[in-house]
């Protein structure tokens, strides 16, 4: 299979190595930016249709007074802010080291104090402008009756960290945290009783309306009670990547909105009997949600972004004028002896992935952040490359690895299939067959994961014991198999893609015994259909990538009728890979092996947008926040940096500084925005200017008369190239400059 592709590999390999070396240098800087200088938000509240507040890392508070159309920001603390709540014009925010901030004038100015001996505070809730509650680590609960000026300790009776608080009236309230318990009070916090939720993990969120209660945990399971928590049922959401539920809202009886840590938003109008996947252009984690009438707002702990819905959470969009940049970072450097689907995932534990590089099986436990060799496959001495790794969907200790020899052996391509049932502690070779060494020829039945199919040349093999034994079940007039898949809701329906003259999508309705084609490329010169994608969340979707010597036939085919009818998106290059996000069947990714853009769609292919130019032999769309590419064993991951504009210079503190000063920007290096703090010790005309490396003035951040205080200003460099820049503060009595680095 795919002789043209081999030529492309030879042409592009040297260029690819140079590009990836350059990228890996950039990546080491960018990872620092993400892990150390995260500028996201941890909570959001909306007391009215006009006002929205968000609190987050590095003490930042966002404010909108026009329903989320635009925001201003203020830095009120050096502490991370974990919770924010507002009643009327009064706003409270609680954070690390016992920090409590109070504003009584719509977040224009703030007072602060330290509570609970500096213990981390995670939740704040007020029933009116006077009576409120705070929850923190180690079971801390406190109550105020004077608007937050003074606080009394309450006896929670628990020692776990309390993360969420909600009161339905002055006396009846609930809280939850790092446990499977929800605490309830009916006497305004004097005493608390526990409600047990049958969760195997810690609760992350809950909500209630009348007799309905729902709760979400660190696994993809929704817990539901219709009698105030006396009895519970569990609704397994069957997301293969198992994202936790970070936020929940009941908008009306039987109507729920779920926000997953992957950033995907689901809703139901029938109490969880079925779900819809809400349209959302944001592609990163989300961790808090609030509803105010038909408006809804959500924030991300990794991004300085508030997303907004104007229709009860059904569709979501970025704040107007927000921008973003997409790039890929290298996670694992390959040795160019790996082809196609050598990356797979653990279907029982979130964040665990595997990669097969020839004889070495790598594993990551943290979404690709770190990798280690966990096993070595006992391959033949003339083994050349790995070309497929498959992990059982029901038992991740069981894997199949396909490794090929170089070139023809006795007129055949030799491929060996190895099997392990103990995470690679031991392997046995279970099959040798004649198959081209580039192809996705092996797959499992999702309903019966021990049933495996292999398409090899003109033959289909099947195993019912996860590869221990194989049976030839049919012969078909196919020159070569590119991919094979089994429908998620019907084990009798299989799809297989082939090449060359012409390439076809073949379908079986009797478990692979007989086949007929449902799509083909009208090109008898040369054509390929390299990859198929199916979704367990919407089994009627069938996607396949196709390549033709006729460029008008190269791109993505989409069927929502099990292959009976098709839609087509034309794309450039040599089509090769496609996948559907595991948590949202509306998210598609498509790639090529000709250094063209990776294309993404958030609306079921209604439109696509291009990202970085990369080789994409395999796309693994783990979920909305995690998309991986394989290129010859070079594993990379998509990163998106969002920039939401904020208004003007923000006052950090009105305390009069002793002297003028200019602080180092943060984060630094940055992409694409950074913040700069400076101090004005007396009323002055102040000017803050950005210069490029040549000394040319390129942007003025501030040029106005300022009163004594500490100020913060944000520079959005989304339209500027990577490089070294300088910023300088001028007043009548002071000037100072500092260097900063923009890395894209």
PyMOL commands that set and color helices and strands:
alter all, ss='L'
color gray80, all
select helices_A, chain A and resi 3-36+57-59+96-98+116-118+137-139+551-553
alter helices_A, ss='H'
color red, helices_A
select strands_A, chain A and resi 41-45+52-56+60-64+72-75+81-87+90-95+99-103+111-114+121-126+132-136+141-144+152-154+162-167+173-177+181-185+193-196+203-209+212-217+221-225+233-236+245-252+255-260+265-268+276-277+279-280+288-292+295-299+306-309+315-318+323-332+338-341+343-345+353-357+360-364+372-376+383-391+399-409+412-420+428-434+442-445+448-456+459-463+471-475+480-486+494-499+504-508+516-520+527-534+542-548+555-559+567-570+575-580+588-592+596-601+609-614+618-623+626-631+634-643+650-653+661-662+673-680+684-691+697-706+709-716+723-730+735-742
alter strands_A, ss='S'
color yellow, strands_A
deselect
rebuild
show_as cartoon
